[in-house]
Amino acid sequence: MTNDPLIDEIRQIRHEISAEFQHDTQKMYAYYQQVEKELRASNQYSFFEDQIAPFPKFIGVQDLS
């Protein structure tokens, strides 16, 4: 396996972020949920799912629900 400096840098950054939360994924998830909530409330950013059109109904396709 060859070492790729870019991959090594990404891994190091990910490790540093994880260490900020004592490598506790639940703490990290809660933090990012709060950040998302604040960003949405600021109305300065758009989010991908806000831009998705409703799933179209196809004529002649049976509803399986």
ABEGO torsion letter per residue (X at the ends): XBBBAAAAAAAAAAAAAAAAAGGBAAAAAAAAAAAAAAAAAAGABBBAAAABBBBBBBBGBBBAX
